[in-house]
Amino acid sequence: MLTAGFTQTLLVTIVAISILLMLVRPRNIPEVYWVGGGAVLLVILGLIPARAALRAVGKGSDVYFFLTGMMLLSELAREFGVFDWLASVAVRSAQGSRARLFFLVYAVGTAVTIFMSNDATAVVLTPAILVAVRKIRVSPLPYLFACAFIANAASFVLPISNPANLVVFDSHLPSLGQWLLRFLLPSVLSITATLFTLQLIFRSELQGKIEDSPEVSPLTRHGRMVVVGLALTVAGLLVASAFGRDLGLPTCVIAVIVAAIVCGLARKNPLPLLREISWSTLALVAGLFVLVEAVVGIGGLQYTQAWLERVQGMAVATGTLVTGLVVGVANNLVNNLPLGLIAGSTLRGTQATRLISSAVLIGVDVGPNLAITGSLATILWLIALRKERLDVSFWRFFKVGVIAMPVALFSSLAGALAMEWLMRNI
């Protein structure tokens, strides 16, 4: 007969190893197999009841719908040349200046992240930028790093900018008005601080002129229709957010309608778009829900809840900065999706203040800029580069992140403190 202590130790060990293997990806085996295998093993060994595992999977329905809708829209935009057009417009508008090109790439990445989520920037915009800068024969790394870092730095401007936002707040997602009051200033500071830091780090690569100037890739009629569809989608999601509605199902429904209309008018079979969606990502998220539910089931959150209550006993500014820093660094040890799940469960299990919950979200969104392992978007960014035979080592990314992340994180937390003061005193 297994003792309760041994059972808990075995469960935690399986969860920890599953997440570690997800980050390391031995033999380049996809993340979903390590996480999914760990979840299945927990059920087989009876460490989590099958009914509890299914219930955990069901909790992620809003996230699955959101990811499916955004991936479909991203693939639609890629198929009809929207991202190629954006990349070529940025190159053309740079007017021969490498520094101006960097700013324009950063601006495009910011817009894509805000309105189409950070995964779209990492997976779809990055390859388009790489193709565009290779044509003009300049070092691609500064522009690729811009895509990676803005994918996290701008990922909390809106609730739809990052799936992790839905994970952290779950059914307690603030309305659009409340969201902007709490996060608009911190996100602007995050975006600005990251931009200035990256410009400083890559200042030598951004000097000089661009000799070549390729033609702008034309945006076809159907591409323009996709852009209109994306604008209508964003508008619809903002309306849903303003009324405090869940965002997952509306995202998926609108994406399907837009894809059906565009493909119908273009007389194009929509099925290939569905095949290009990363369904394994949905399975990965479902597996993570099971792993976290297993930890919750053995009382694992009592430690995080006790820590959060201790932090709330500190001075307001100190507690906010400590919370954001600890959560931000922890992302890079376990990845922000499982950490977001744990953080969300912890917040719902304690009487966390509004400011502390804001610090947690900022840490979850900005913290991953420290290391490649920090977020799913960054991991997908690296995979996209490897497909193009370009690799960025852990240490190359870390040398940039160890400077850029703390500057953006503390700038954002200072913004959150300022907004909290204004909301209380005005």
N, C-alpha and C positions, 0 to 999 in steps of 0.2 A: 504494500500500500504506500503510495507516494505521499509524503508529508506536504502540508500546505506551503511551507517555505521552499521546498524543492520545486514544487509546481510553479510558484511565482518566479523563482529564479530561472527555470527553464523557459517560461513564457517571455520574460524580459530578454533573455539571451537570444531567442529566436527573432524577436522584433529587432533588436539591435543589430544582429548579423544581417538580417534582410535589408535594413536601411543602409548599412555599410556596403554591402554588395551592390545595392542600387547605385550608390555614389561611385564606387570603384569600377563597376562593369567589367569583371574578369572576362577575358577572351572576347570582349565587345558584345557579350550577351546582353540584350536589351533589358532595361530596368524593370519592365513589367514582370519578367520571369522571376526575378529575385523577390520582388514584393509579393507577387501573386503566389509564388511557391511558399513563402513564409506564412501567408494568410491561410492557405490550404493546409499546411502542416499543423497550424494551431488548431484547426477544426478536426483534423484526423486524430491528433493526440488528445482531443477532448479538453484542450486548454481554453477554448472558447466554444460555447454551444453553437450549433449550426444556426439555430433561430436567431441568436444574438448577432452572428456574422451577417446574416441576411438583413437584419434590421439595420446594421451599420452601413451596409451597401446602400440600402434605401435612403439613408440620411443624405447621401450625396446627389440625389436626383437633380436638384437645382444646379449644382456644379456641372453635372454631366450634360444637361441641356444647354447650359451656357457655353461650355467648351465646344460642343458639337456645332452650335450655331456660329460661333466665331471662327472655328476651323473651316466650316463650309464657306463663309463669306471670304475668308482669306484665300482659300483655294480658288474661289470664283474670281477674285481680283487678280490673282496670279495668272490664271488661265487666259484672261482677257487683257493682259499686259498692263494693268494699272500700276503695279510696283515697278516694272521696267520703265514705265513712263515717268514715274516720280523720281527714280534714280537718275534718269537721263536729263530731266529738267534741272535737277540739282547740279549736275556736272556742267551743263550748258550755262546755267545762271551764275556759276562761280567766276566766269569771265577771266579764266586763267590764274586765279588765286587759290592756292592750296588751303590757306586759312579760311577763305570765304566758303570753299567747298566743304570744309569740315563743319562750319557753322550750319550750312544748308542741310547737310546730311543729318546733323543733330536735330535740326528743326523738323525735318521730315519724320525722323524716328520718334520725336516727341508727339507729333500729331497722330501717327499710326498707333503708338502705345496708348494714348489717351482714348481714342475712339474705337480701336479695334483690339485692344489688349496687348500686353507685353509679349505674348507668345507669337503674335503676328509679326512684330518687329524682329524677334529673334529668328524665326523660322523662314519667313517669306521675304521680308525686306532685306535682310542681310545678304542672301545670295544675289539679289538684284543690284545692291550697292557694290558687291565684289566684282560682278561682271562689268559694271560701269567704270569703276576706277582702274580695272585692268586694261581697259581700252585706252586710257590716257597715260598708262605706264607710270603710275606713282605708287609709292608704298601703300598698300591697302590697310595696314594694321590700324592707323589712327582712326580711319573711318569705320572699320569693323568694331573697334572698341567703343566708338560712339554709339553704335547700334546696341551693343551689349549693355552698356551702362545706362543709357536712357530707357531701356526696356524695364529696368528696375526703378530708376530715379523718378520717372514720371508715372509710375504704376498705381498711384493713389490719388491722381487728380479727380477721377470719377470712380464710382463703384465698379463700372464695367472695365476699368483699365487693367485689372489683374484678377484672375480667378481666386487668388488667395484672399482677396477682400471678402468674397462671398463665404469662404471657409471660416475666416476669423469671426465674422459677425453672424453668419448663418441667418436665422429667422429674425435676428435683432438688427438687421442692416438699417442704418439711419436713412431717413428720406434724403432726397437730393439736396434740399435746402440746408438741412442739418449737416450733411456731408461736406458741402462747400464751406460752411462756416468753420468747421473743424479742420479741414485738410487743404483748402485752396492755398492759403499762405504757406504752410509747411511744404506743400508739393512744389510751389513756385521756387522756394528757397532751395529745395533739393535739386531741382532741374538746373537752376542758375549756378549753384555751388559745384555741381558735377561738371558743367560746361567749362567753367573757369579752371577747375583743377585739371581736366583732361587737356585743355589748351596749353596749360603750363607744362604738363608732363611731356606732351608731344610737340613742344614748340620748335624743336630743330627740324622735325619731319614736315612741319606745316609752313616752313619758310620757302620762298621761291615761287616760281611760276609753273603753270601747267602748259606744256608745249602743244599738246594735241587738244582738239576740241571737237568731239564727235557730234553728229546730228542727234537731235532729240527724237527718241522713239515715239512715233505718233500714237495718239490714243484713239482707237477706233470708235465707231458709233456705239458698238456694244460695250466697249470699255467705258464710255461716258455713261451708259445706262447703269453699269455696275457702280460707278461713283455716285450716281443719283440714288441707287438702291441702298448704298452704304449710308448716305446722308439721312435717308428716311429711316433706316434701321436705328441709327444713333438717336434721332429725334424721338422715335417710339420708345426706346429704352430710357431716355431721359424723362419722358412723361411717366413711364411706369415707375421709375425711381422716385420721381417727385411725389407720387401718391403712395410710396412705401410698399410697392408690390415686389414680389419675387422677380428676378431678372432672367432666370434660366429659361423657362418655357417661352416667354415672349421673344427672347433672342433666337431660339431654335425655330419657332414658327415663322418669324419674319424672314430669317435666313432662307428657309425652304421656299417661301413665296417668292423672294427676290431671285433665287437661283432658278426656280421654275419659269418665271417670266423671262429672264434674260436668256436662258438656254432655249426656251420656246421660240422667242423672236429671232435668235441666232441660228435656229434649227440645228441645235447641238445636243447630243445625247448627254443628259446630266449624270448618268451612272458613273462615268469615269471620275467625276468630282467626288462622289461618295467613296470611291475606292482610295482616293488620295487622302481622305481624312485619317488622322492617326487614331484609330480605334483603340490601339494599345494604350494610348494615353488615358483614355477613360477607364480601362481595366486597371491601370496603374493607380489612378486616384481611388478607385473602388477598393483595391487592395490596401491602400494606406488607411482608408476609413476602418477597415477590419483590424489592422494592426493597432491603431489608436484605441479602438473600442476594447480590444483585449487588455491594453494597459489600464484603461479606465475601469474595466471590470474587476481588477484586483486592487483597486484603490490607489493606483499610481499617481492620480492627480492630487492626492493629499499633500504631496511634497511641493508641487508647483503652486497650489493654492496657499499653502502656508508661507511660501516665499513671497508671493504677491501681497499677502496681507502684511507681511513684515515691511515690504517696500512702501506700502501705503502709510506706514507709521513714520516714515522719514519726512523731512521737509519737502514741500511740494516740488521745488525745482530739482532737488537731489533725487527724489523718488522717480521723477519723470526721466531724468537723464540715465539713471541706473537701469530702469526698466528697458528703455530703448536700446542701450548699449548691450545688455545681457541678451536680449532677444535677437538683436542684430547679429551678434557674434555667433550665437547658437544656431542660427540658420545655416551657417557654413559647416557645421558639424553634422547636422541631420537633414538638411534641405528644408526650404521654407514651407513646402506642402504639409509634411507631417508635423512640423513645428506649428504651422498655422492651425492645424486641427487641434493640437494639444493646447495651444494658446486660447483658441476659441472656447474649448471645453472648460479651461481654467477660469476664463472671464465669466462664463455663465454660472460657474459654481461658487463664485465669490461676489461680494458687493463692491466690485471694482469701480472706481470713479471714472468719470468721462475722460479725464486727462490721462489716466493710466491706460485705459483701453485705447486711446489715441496713440500713446507711446508704443503700445504693443503692436498696433497695425503698422506704424512707421518703421519699427524694427523689423517686422516681417517683410515689408516691401523694399526698404532701402538696404537693409543688412546684407542681402545676397550679393551686393557689389564688392564684397571683400574677396570672395573666392569663386572659382568655377562651380564648386559644389553647392553654392548657396541657393539657387532656385532652379526650377524646372526650365524656365525660359533660358537661363544661361547655359544649362546642359544642352538644350536643343540648339542653341546658337553654336556651341562647339561642334555638335554633330553635323550641323549644316556646313560648317567650314571644312570639316574632314571630308565631306562628300566632294568638296571642290579641291581636295588635295592640299589643304592648308591647315596646319595644326598650331594651336596655341597651348603652351605648357601651363601646368598649374602655377608654377613660379612666375611665369611671364605675366599671367593675369593677376596674381597676388601682389606683385610689385607695383602695379597700378592701383589695385583695389585697396591696399593698405593705406594709401594716401587719400584716394577719392572717397571711399566709403565713410570714414569718420567725419570728414568735412561736411558731406551732405547730410549724414545722420544727425549730427549735433546742430546743424543749421535748421533742419526740419523740426527737431525737438524744441529748439528755441522759438520757432514759429508757432508751434503748438502751445507753448507756455504763454506767448503773447496773445494768441486768440482766446485762450481760456480766461486770461485776465480781462480782455475786452468784453467777452460774453458775460462775465460776472459783474462788470462795473459800468456797463453802458445800457 
